[in-house]
Amino acid sequence: MKAILLHEFGGPEVLRYEEVAVPEPAQGEVLVRVHAVGLDPPDWYVREGMPGIPPEFRPPFGLPLSPGTDISGVVEAVAADVHDFAAGDEVVGLLRFPALMQSGAYAEYVTAPASDLAPKPTTVDHAHAAGLPMSGLTAWQYLIEVGHDHPSPFQEASHHPMALGSDTTVLINGAGGGVGHLALQLAKWKGARVIAVASGTHETFLRDLGADEYVNYTKQRPEDVVRDVDLVLDAVGGPASRRSLPTLKRGGALYPVYFGEFDDEENAKLGVTVTGTQVHANGAQLAELGRLLDAGTIRVAIDSTFTLADAQAAHKRAAQGHIQGKIVLTVP
């Protein structure tokens, strides 16, 4: 079969389109014929060798490796002990994450734990379905239900999603991206008032998804114009997350998806909590998201599509930023 491999860390040019053996499903696994692959930030973090991650937090991975964790496809074969899926079933999944940071999804075939899979939503094609797993599960586990008891590698405090309702105001930073645009829709599903923060090119898109207010961060700093927010979901995260603290009311919470540096004393003085989690593969939660997608409650936006052979171009698009929804690889 054809697959993308990297034999060294670096820029998009290290992604090679090669021929490799078709994998065989082990106990508890299925073999999936991949039709589409969703791109996620861990794909390019690993491709670069995770230079920004302290060594103590860096998960083990060796070379050569095939990137990718998000797939939509059709079951080709199942192990003898798998009974929930059969050959011919259409499935989606976030594979083995974060136990294995990259699961070889950039390929024509991939093996997957059956527990990581869910039925593919019937109302969308494989490209849109492949955009759902990691981004949708991240939004779900931050906002709705964690669904696991694994601690965040970046903090000791456990993450407990805030109850969302009509009396809740949520600010979503990075609302135009994969996690952000799905988090916006989940917050609206729960009845919350949502303030979307993104660049100016995303305003029409995000208002169409239900954003009640919009802040173009290229013209205004959210911390200068927003106050009394109950919850900030920072889908960008990192060290700059602290700038969102002034937008919160006392008793509010900040959830940085990519955790940064915070001062516990400052948080206590402001009367706010800052917690995060790390997304984990969860077939049952992914099935819930699929039902919401089929019902029209949420939708997955596609920024751009590239063929598997053009994975380098897909990663170059990701490096340009300002992504609206998801970048997807299609597998002929």
Backbone torsions as a table, in degrees:
resi	resn	phi	psi	omega
1	MET	NA	166.0	174.6
2	LYS	-94.1	143.0	179.1
3	ALA	-153.6	160.5	173.7
4	ILE	-96.7	128.5	177.1
5	LEU	-126.5	154.1	168.0
6	LEU	-125.9	134.2	-178.7
7	HIS	-106.3	-6.4	176.7
8	GLU	-152.1	160.0	178.3
9	PHE	-87.6	149.2	179.4
10	GLY	161.7	-154.0	-178.6
11	GLY	-78.2	-175.2	-178.8
12	PRO	-54.0	-25.8	-177.1
13	GLU	-66.0	-15.4	179.5
14	VAL	-79.8	-9.0	178.8
15	LEU	-77.6	119.4	-175.9
16	ARG	-116.0	138.5	178.6
17	TYR	-93.5	108.4	-170.5
18	GLU	-131.9	170.4	175.8
19	GLU	-102.7	128.6	-179.9
20	VAL	-137.9	170.1	-179.7
21	ALA	-73.4	146.1	173.5
22	VAL	-69.6	129.0	-179.5
23	PRO	-71.9	161.3	177.3
24	GLU	-114.5	136.9	-178.6
25	PRO	-69.0	133.4	175.0
26	ALA	-87.9	-175.1	178.7
27	GLN	-55.9	132.2	178.0
28	GLY	80.1	7.4	-175.0
29	GLU	-117.2	165.0	172.4
30	VAL	-126.7	157.6	172.1
31	LEU	-101.7	125.9	-176.8
32	VAL	-113.9	131.1	168.9
33	ARG	-81.9	112.0	-171.9
34	VAL	-77.8	131.6	174.5
35	HIS	-106.6	-28.5	179.7
36	ALA	-156.4	151.9	-178.2
37	VAL	-131.0	129.0	174.8
38	GLY	-87.3	135.5	177.0
39	LEU	-88.5	142.3	-178.9
40	ASP	-138.3	155.3	-179.9
41	PRO	-50.8	-39.2	178.0
42	PRO	-57.4	-24.6	178.7
43	ASP	-61.1	-46.7	-178.8
44	TRP	-84.9	-23.4	173.3
45	TYR	-61.9	-46.5	-179.5
46	VAL	-68.4	-40.5	179.3
47	ARG	-55.8	-36.2	179.9
48	GLU	-83.7	-5.9	-177.1
49	GLY	85.9	14.3	179.9
50	MET	52.0	54.6	-176.4
51	PRO	-65.5	-24.8	-177.8
52	GLY	-87.9	-0.6	-177.6
53	ILE	-99.3	126.9	177.0
54	PRO	-56.0	143.4	-176.5
55	PRO	-52.8	-34.8	-177.5
56	GLU	-69.4	-19.8	179.3
57	PHE	-102.6	-4.0	-173.4
58	ARG	-81.4	120.3	-179.8
59	PRO	-70.1	153.7	-179.8
60	PRO	-74.4	134.7	170.3
61	PHE	-158.4	144.3	-176.7
62	GLY	-120.6	174.0	-179.8
63	LEU	-112.8	150.9	-4.2
64	PRO	-75.1	158.3	175.8
65	LEU	-142.1	155.3	174.7
66	SER	-106.6	124.6	-175.7
67	PRO	-74.1	173.0	169.2
68	GLY	104.5	140.7	178.4
69	THR	-133.1	-21.2	-173.6
70	ASP	-101.3	121.2	-178.6
71	ILE	-135.1	155.1	164.5
72	SER	-133.5	132.9	-177.0
73	GLY	-171.5	-159.2	-176.1
74	VAL	-126.2	133.2	179.5
75	VAL	-64.6	126.7	178.7
76	GLU	-95.5	-39.7	-179.4
77	ALA	-158.7	159.5	179.1
78	VAL	-131.9	151.5	173.1
79	ALA	-67.7	160.1	-174.6
80	ALA	-61.4	-26.8	-176.7
81	ASP	-93.7	6.2	179.5
82	VAL	-96.6	124.4	-176.4
83	HIS	-122.9	-10.2	-177.2
84	ASP	-83.1	-18.7	-179.8
85	PHE	-132.8	155.5	179.3
86	ALA	-138.9	160.7	177.8
87	ALA	-53.6	134.3	-179.1
88	GLY	99.9	-15.3	179.0
89	ASP	-71.2	136.8	173.2
90	GLU	-86.9	130.9	-172.7
91	VAL	-137.9	158.7	169.5
92	VAL	-128.3	158.9	178.5
93	GLY	-170.7	151.1	164.4
94	LEU	-102.1	114.1	-165.9
95	LEU	-96.7	118.0	168.6
96	ARG	62.4	12.3	-175.6
97	PHE	-84.3	136.1	3.8
98	PRO	-98.8	8.8	-179.3
99	ALA	-56.4	-38.5	174.4
100	LEU	-124.5	112.2	-172.6
101	MET	-63.4	-27.0	178.6
102	GLN	-138.1	129.2	-171.3
103	SER	-114.0	14.4	176.4
104	GLY	77.8	27.6	-177.0
105	ALA	-74.2	-18.4	177.2
106	TYR	-77.7	69.5	-173.5
107	ALA	-161.3	166.6	178.6
108	GLU	-75.9	-26.9	176.4
109	TYR	-137.9	148.3	176.2
110	VAL	-148.2	146.4	172.3
111	THR	-91.0	149.1	-175.3
112	ALA	-146.3	137.4	170.5
113	PRO	-59.7	132.7	-178.9
114	ALA	-58.6	-31.2	-178.2
115	SER	-70.0	-15.3	179.3
116	ASP	-88.9	-6.5	-172.5
117	LEU	-102.0	157.1	173.9
118	ALA	-140.5	158.5	174.9
119	PRO	-59.8	138.3	176.8
120	LYS	-64.8	133.6	174.2
121	PRO	-55.0	136.0	-172.3
122	THR	-81.1	-17.6	-172.8
123	THR	-91.1	-2.3	-178.1
124	VAL	-128.7	162.5	177.1
125	ASP	-81.1	176.6	-177.4
126	HIS	-63.6	-34.9	-178.9
127	ALA	-61.8	-46.6	178.6
128	HIS	-68.7	-37.0	178.8
129	ALA	-63.8	-37.9	-179.2
130	ALA	-68.7	-19.2	177.4
131	GLY	-80.3	-4.6	-173.2
132	LEU	-88.6	-41.8	-162.9
133	PRO	-56.3	-68.3	-174.1
134	MET	-67.6	-45.3	-178.4
135	SER	-65.3	-43.8	179.8
136	GLY	-65.4	-43.0	-179.9
137	LEU	-68.7	-34.5	176.0
138	THR	-62.2	-49.3	178.4
139	ALA	-60.2	-42.2	-178.6
140	TRP	-64.3	-46.8	-175.2
141	GLN	-73.6	-23.7	174.2
142	TYR	-81.3	-37.7	-170.3
143	LEU	-105.7	-30.2	-170.8
144	ILE	-110.6	-61.6	-177.4
145	GLU	-155.0	126.4	-179.8
146	VAL	-63.1	-51.0	175.6
147	GLY	80.4	3.8	176.3
148	HIS	-154.2	164.0	-178.4
149	ASP	-114.5	22.3	177.4
150	HIS	-77.4	126.4	-179.8
151	PRO	-69.0	154.3	172.9
152	SER	-66.2	140.5	177.9
153	PRO	-70.8	-9.3	-174.1
154	PHE	-104.8	-5.6	-178.6
155	GLN	-159.2	161.1	178.5
156	GLU	-87.8	-31.0	-175.9
157	ALA	-65.0	139.2	177.4
158	SER	-78.6	150.9	178.8
159	HIS	-96.3	127.8	177.6
160	HIS	-129.6	109.0	-177.5
161	PRO	-56.5	138.8	176.7
162	MET	-71.9	140.4	175.0
163	ALA	-66.1	128.8	-177.9
164	LEU	-106.4	141.3	178.8
165	GLY	-163.3	-168.9	-175.8
166	SER	-67.1	-17.6	179.1
167	ASP	-96.8	13.4	-176.5
168	THR	-112.5	133.3	172.9
169	THR	-109.9	126.5	-178.0
170	VAL	-117.7	128.3	171.9
171	LEU	-101.6	128.5	179.0
172	ILE	-115.5	114.1	177.1
173	ASN	-91.0	134.3	-173.2
174	GLY	76.8	37.3	-171.9
175	ALA	-69.0	-17.9	-177.7
176	GLY	-82.6	-14.3	-174.9
177	GLY	-82.9	-171.8	-175.9
178	GLY	-59.5	-55.3	178.8
179	VAL	-68.3	-44.4	-173.6
180	GLY	-60.5	-46.5	-175.0
181	HIS	-71.6	-26.6	175.1
182	LEU	-79.7	-37.2	176.4
183	ALA	-62.2	-40.2	177.5
184	LEU	-56.9	-46.4	-176.9
185	GLN	-69.5	-36.0	177.5
186	LEU	-68.1	-39.0	177.6
187	ALA	-63.9	-41.1	177.1
188	LYS	-65.9	-37.7	176.4
189	TRP	-56.7	-36.9	179.2
190	LYS	-83.2	-1.6	175.6
191	GLY	94.4	4.1	-175.8
192	ALA	-74.6	156.1	169.4
193	ARG	-86.2	131.4	-172.2
194	VAL	-120.9	129.9	171.5
195	ILE	-105.5	118.3	-178.9
196	ALA	-97.5	133.2	176.6
197	VAL	-116.5	123.2	179.1
198	ALA	-164.9	-177.8	176.8
199	SER	-78.1	167.0	-172.4
200	GLY	-62.1	-26.3	-177.7
201	THR	-68.0	-15.5	-175.8
202	HIS	-97.1	-2.1	-169.8
203	GLU	-60.3	-51.6	-178.9
204	THR	-59.9	-43.9	178.8
205	PHE	-57.2	-47.8	-175.0
206	LEU	-76.0	-34.4	174.7
207	ARG	-65.7	-34.5	177.4
208	ASP	-65.9	-29.2	177.1
209	LEU	-79.7	-9.9	175.8
210	GLY	119.2	4.2	179.7
211	ALA	-58.5	131.2	179.3
212	ASP	-81.4	-34.4	176.7
213	GLU	-137.0	159.1	-176.9
214	TYR	-137.7	133.7	175.8
215	VAL	-121.6	118.5	175.8
216	ASN	-85.4	105.7	-172.3
217	TYR	-69.1	-13.3	176.5
218	THR	-77.1	-13.1	179.9
219	LYS	-117.1	-28.0	-178.8
220	GLN	-138.3	143.7	173.8
221	ARG	-87.9	123.9	-178.1
222	PRO	-54.2	-36.7	-178.1
223	GLU	-68.5	-13.8	177.5
224	ASP	-91.0	-23.2	-171.2
225	VAL	-120.5	-6.7	-177.1
226	VAL	-119.2	136.3	177.3
227	ARG	-141.8	163.0	172.3
228	ASP	60.8	38.1	175.3
229	VAL	-84.9	142.0	177.7
230	ASP	-79.3	-36.5	-173.4
231	LEU	-146.4	134.4	169.3
232	VAL	-112.6	120.9	168.3
233	LEU	-102.1	110.8	-178.6
234	ASP	-97.4	96.7	-178.5
235	ALA	-75.5	-8.1	174.0
236	VAL	-89.2	-51.8	175.6
237	GLY	67.8	-162.6	-179.0
238	GLY	85.4	-172.2	-175.2
239	PRO	-56.4	-29.0	-176.7
240	ALA	-75.6	-4.4	-179.0
241	SER	-60.0	-28.3	-177.7
242	ARG	-61.6	-23.7	-178.4
243	ARG	-65.1	-18.5	-179.4
244	SER	-82.5	-11.4	-176.0
245	LEU	-56.3	-40.1	-179.3
246	PRO	-64.4	-16.8	-179.1
247	THR	-77.8	-14.6	-173.3
248	LEU	-87.7	145.6	169.7
249	LYS	-82.7	164.1	174.2
250	ARG	-61.2	136.9	-175.0
251	GLY	89.3	-3.2	-179.4
252	GLY	-80.6	179.3	-176.7
253	ALA	-142.8	147.8	174.9
254	LEU	-119.6	126.9	178.7
255	TYR	-116.4	97.5	175.8
256	PRO	-85.4	124.4	-178.6
257	VAL	-69.1	-41.5	173.9
258	TYR	-106.6	103.4	-164.8
259	PHE	-66.4	140.8	178.7
260	GLY	-113.2	-158.9	-180.0
261	GLU	-101.0	127.2	-179.2
262	PHE	-130.8	158.4	-179.6
263	ASP	-108.4	114.2	-178.0
264	ASP	-60.0	-36.5	179.4
265	GLU	-66.7	-40.7	177.6
266	GLU	-63.3	-43.6	179.5
267	ASN	-61.0	-42.9	-179.9
268	ALA	-65.0	-39.1	179.2
269	LYS	-64.1	-38.3	179.2
270	LEU	-79.4	-14.3	-179.0
271	GLY	73.7	33.9	-179.3
272	VAL	-124.1	162.0	175.6
273	THR	-115.8	147.8	177.2
274	VAL	-128.5	113.4	179.7
275	THR	-139.8	158.5	176.6
276	GLY	-147.7	173.4	175.8
277	THR	-143.3	175.8	173.8
278	GLN	-116.9	129.5	-176.7
279	VAL	-61.6	139.9	176.8
280	HIS	-124.5	143.9	175.5
281	ALA	-55.7	137.5	-177.5
282	ASN	-159.0	100.5	-177.8
283	GLY	-62.9	-36.5	-178.3
284	ALA	-66.8	-44.0	177.7
285	GLN	-66.4	-36.9	178.8
286	LEU	-64.7	-35.0	175.9
287	ALA	-64.0	-38.2	176.3
288	GLU	-62.0	-43.5	177.8
289	LEU	-63.1	-39.0	178.0
290	GLY	-61.9	-37.7	178.1
291	ARG	-67.1	-38.2	176.8
292	LEU	-65.4	-37.1	178.3
293	LEU	-66.6	-44.1	179.1
294	ASP	-64.3	-30.4	179.9
295	ALA	-80.3	-7.8	-178.4
296	GLY	83.5	7.3	-180.0
297	THR	-71.2	-36.6	176.1
298	ILE	-129.8	161.3	172.4
299	ARG	-142.9	154.9	178.7
300	VAL	-101.9	125.6	177.5
301	ALA	-94.0	139.5	178.6
302	ILE	-106.1	120.3	176.0
303	ASP	-72.3	-48.6	-176.4
304	SER	-167.2	157.5	176.6
305	THR	-126.3	148.3	177.7
306	PHE	-139.5	153.3	175.1
307	THR	-75.2	161.7	178.6
308	LEU	-54.0	-42.5	-178.8
309	ALA	-63.5	-21.2	-178.7
310	ASP	-99.8	30.9	-179.3
311	ALA	-58.3	-34.3	177.8
312	GLN	-59.3	-44.6	-179.7
313	ALA	-64.7	-36.1	178.2
314	ALA	-63.7	-41.3	179.0
315	HIS	-70.2	-32.4	175.2
316	LYS	-66.2	-38.7	175.5
317	ARG	-62.2	-42.5	179.4
318	ALA	-60.6	-37.5	-178.2
319	ALA	-68.5	-20.6	178.9
320	GLN	-73.6	-20.0	178.9
321	GLY	73.8	-171.7	-178.5
322	HIS	54.7	42.0	-179.1
323	ILE	-75.4	134.8	178.4
324	GLN	-107.3	97.3	-174.9
325	GLY	86.6	-129.6	-171.3
326	LYS	-122.9	147.7	167.5
327	ILE	-95.2	135.7	-173.7
328	VAL	-132.9	139.6	169.2
329	LEU	-96.3	133.3	173.8
330	THR	-102.2	144.1	-175.7
331	VAL	-116.2	106.1	-177.1
332	PRO	-58.7	NA	NA
